[in-house]
Amino acid sequence: MTEVSSALGLAPDQVRTVLESASLAPSVHNSQPWRFRLLPDRIELHADMERGLTATDPDARELRLSCGAALFNLRVALQGLGVRPLVTLLPGQAAPGALATVRRGGVLQPDDENRALLRAVPARRTNRRPFFESGVDGRQRHALVRAAELERSWLHVVATREDVARMKYLVRRAHQIQLGDPDVQAELRSLTGHRPGAGDGVPPASAGFRPQAQDEWAFRDFDPAAEHDRLPGKDYESNPLVLVVCSHYDGPLGELQAGQAMQRVLLTATTLGLSASFLSQPIEVRSVREELRRELGGTLVPQTVLRIGFSSPVPATPRRAVTDLLLAQTRSVN
């Protein structure tokens, strides 16, 4: 087991705190597909391909999106310690295999927004429960759109009745395709349900209510063996705020940027008292994703679909120990 060492001029306990924050990012079925290498002058972010879900996420798009979200949490945590993070995405031969490197770019005085985002990191949850019918107001929508723009990405608000109906159709169509794929269903079962002592996955307490036939949106069943306290015939909310996080170009760089934007949007939502979950099916099915891209005009690249609203609190999902996320320190400082 690799121990937490110092990096970027921070003591080991400070580095541990930073990595704990990074590990609280969302990922597909809470698979946590990231690893870190600590060197005196940098922290490297690597994809843990062994934790990739090759049926659900065949192109590793969502894996890189999740790593981008972990990178954003890491940035926020460093800023909270007064460190200005200097990030290089896809550094190539400077750090072979890394998705990103983070170096110390000087001293930073945290502002109110940074402190609010940092407080939101441990408070953020993926909330699969039904949302209340009270809507998200214009001020809150603007804050979410601004959050994505700050990370060089675009947040498309699914606003009109026609667009909402079209998105429901795309989500349902992709959902039905995945229901018929035994490999996708096997990956879902491998990370859900009762798994005592597991440091990953979606436990029953975080699974949400069981989907029913009358639901207007197609939701995954994260705990088919559970008995949830849902009234018979009661629908999930019919009209949550639905947002599409988009990059301006395709490929790993766009996915890493969009992952950071996604996390900034989710943390901003948390600071506003909002809940969020994912409607990822249209992204995971290639043919549906391309159809969604055409719906958005063809230039924006859809990277994930978010459902936003107000809901009751849900518990945190488990996380792996920081020491399990570390790669060996095998290279000298450049």
N, C-alpha and C positions, 0 to 999 in steps of 0.2 A: 504494500500500500504506500503510495506517495504521500508525503506529509505536506501541509501547507507551509510554504516558505515566504520570505519577504519578496516584494516586487514593487517597482515604481517608487522606491523610497518609503514604502509602507511596512509596518510591522506585520508579522504573520497573522495576528488576530484581526488586524484591519483588512488584510487580504481575504481572510476567511469571511468576514462580514460582506465584503464586496461580492465574493463568489456566491454566498448564500442568497444575496439579492438577485444575482444573475439567474440562479437556479429556479427562481419563483416565476419565471416566464411561462406562458402557456405553450402547449405543444399538442400534436394530434394524440388523443386518448391519453394525454399526460405521459407520453413516452420519453420525454426529456432527452432529446438526441444531441447533446452538446458535451464537449469536453474542453478543458483548459490546460495550457502549458504556462507555467510561471517561470520567468527569467528575470534577472535583476532589473533589466531596462524595459521590460514589456510583459504584457499578458496576451497570450495567443488564444483565440477562439477557434476550435475545430469542430467539425461535424462528427458525431458518433454514428457512423453508417450502420453499425450492428444494431442500432435502435431504430433504424429506418423501417417504415411500414411499406414494403415494396408493392403490395396489392392496392392498398388505400392511396398511397402517395408514390406512384411508379416513377415519376420524374424527380423525386426528392424536392419538389417545390416547397411543400409545407415544412419539410425538415429545415431548409434554409431560412424560411420565414420564421420558424421557431427560434433558430439560432440568432437571427436578427433581433428578435424580441429580447432574448437573453443579453445580447450586446447592448441594447438600450438600457436595460436594468443595470448592467455593469457601469455604463456611463453615468447614470443618475447616482449610483452609489459612490462612485469616485468623486463626483462633484460635491456630494454631501460631505466628503472628507477634505474638501478644499483643493482637489486635484483637477486640473483641466485636462480631460482626456483627448489625446491626439490619435484619431482612429484612421487606420488604413484598411480598406476593404480589399479582399483578394490580393494579398501582398506578393504572391508568386514566390520567386526564389529567395526573397528576403525572409520568408518564413514558410518553407515548403509544406503544402497541405492545409495551411490555415485559411479559414474564411476571413479572418480579420486579426489585426494586431492593434493593441492599445498601448500607447506610450504616454509618458508624462509630458504635457505641453505647457507646464507652468502652474501657477497658483490661481485658484478661482474662489471668489467669495460667493457662496450659494445665495440665490435670491429666493423670494417668496414662492415663485413657481416651482423652482427646483425642490425646495423643501416640501411642497405639497405633493409633488410627484414621488418623492422618496417615501413619504408617509403612505402613499397609495400602493407601493410595491407589495408589502405583505398583506394589505387589505383587499387587493384585487382578487376576484374569484370568477371562474366560469360558472355562470348561474343558469342551469338548465330547467329551472322551475318556471311555471307560467308567470308572466309579468302582469302588473296591474294595468287597468285600462287608461290610467292617466298618461298623457302624452309627454314627449320631450319637447320643450319649448324652443323658440328660435334662437335665444341666447345660447342655450346649451348646444344646439346643432352647430352654431357658428364656432364655438370653442372646439368641437370635435373636428370640424373641417380645418380649422387653423392648425390643430395638432398634427394632422397628416402633412399639411403644406410645409411645416417647419422641418419635416424629415424628407423633403424633396419627393413627396408622393402626392397622390390625389385621392380624396374621399368622395365617392359618388353617393349622393343621397337618393334612394329609391323613393320618389315623391309622389308621382301621379298615380291615380287609380289603375291606369293601364299598365304602368311600369311595375306596380306591386303585383298585379295579376300575372304578368309575364314572369316575374321572379319566382312567384309561388310555383308556376308551372315548371320552370327550370330546376328548382330545388327538388320537386317531386319526381321529375323524370330522372334526374341523376340518382336520387334515393332509390328508386325502383331498380335501376341498373345495378346498384351496389347490393341491394337485397338479393339479387340473383347471382351474385359472385361469391362462391363459397370461400375463396381466399380472403376477400375483404371481411366477410363475416367471421372467419377464424381469427383475423387480427383483432377485431373488435372484442371477441370473447376472451382473447388472451390477456387483455388489459382492463377488463371490467369484472364486476361481480365481487364476491367475497374472496379476497386474497390476503389472509392475515399476515401482517408483517411486511407487506410489499411497500417498497419505496417509490413506486410509480403507479400509473393506471388510475382508473376512475372507480372509487369505492361506492357501494350502494348509497351512502349518505350524500354523495355528490351527483348521483345519477339523474335526479329530476324525476318528474312523473312519467308514467308509461304512456307512450303515444297511443291514440285511439283513432279509429277510422274517420271520425268526423272532423278531425283537426284540419284547419286550413293550410297549415305549414307542415311539411314532412320533417319529423324529428327522429333522430336515432334512438333506439331503445338500448340504453346503457346498462340495464339490469333486468333482463327478461324474467328472472326467477323471483323478483321482489314483488311484494304486495304494497303498492303505494296508496296513500290516502287521497285518491282522486275521486270526486263524485262521478257516478256513471253518467255519461252523456255530456259532461262539462267540457267545453272546448278550451284549448289554450287561447291566449289572447289573439284576436283576429288581425290586429294591426300594430305590431311593434315597429319601431324605427329600424329600417333595414339599410345598411351601409355597405358599400363595396370599396375595400381598400385596393387601390390600383397603383402600379408603377408606370413610369413613362416609357419603359422599354422592357423587353423580355430578357431572360437569362439570370444567372446567379447574382449579378450586381443589383439588378432591379429587385430581386427577391429579398436580398439582405436589406436594402433600403426600405422596402415595403414592410418587412418584419419590424424594423425600428419604428416606422410610422404606425403600424398596427398597435404596437405596445404603447406608444405615446397616446394614441386615441383611447386605448383601454384604461390607461392610468388616469387620463383626463376625465373619462367617464366616471371613474371611481371617485375622483375628487368632487364631482358634481352630484354624488349620491346615486348614480345610475348603475344598473346591472347590465351584463353583456354575456352573450354566448355566441356560438359559431353556427353558421349554416354552410358548412364547407363542401357539401356534396357537389355543387356545380363546378367547383375548382378541381376536384379530384377526378372527375370523369372528363377525359380530354375533349370528346365531341361536344359536351355541354359547355365546357369552358370556352371553347372557340365560338360557340353560339352566343354566350354571354358577352364575349369580347366584341362580336359584331353588334350586339345590342347597344354597347357603349360607344359605338362609332368606329371601332377598329384600331384606333391609335393607342388608347389606354389598355394596359394589361391587367385584368382582374387577378388579384392575388388571394383575397379571402373575402367572405361575406359575414358581416356582423349583425346580430340582433340586439337592439339596445332598448332599455326601458327601466321601469321601476319594479322591484320585486322584494320578497322577504330574504333575509340573510341565509347564506349557505356556508357549510364548513370548508376549510381548506383541504385540498387534495395532498397526498403524501409527496415527499421529496426525498431524493437520494442524498446520502451524506456527501459533503463537499469533497472529502478525500477520495470518494469513488469517481469523481469527475475529473481528476487530475491525470495528466500525461507526465511521463518522466521528463525531467529537465536534462535533455540530451545535447543541447547546443550551447556553445559559448556566446557571449554578448558580441554583436557585430560592431 
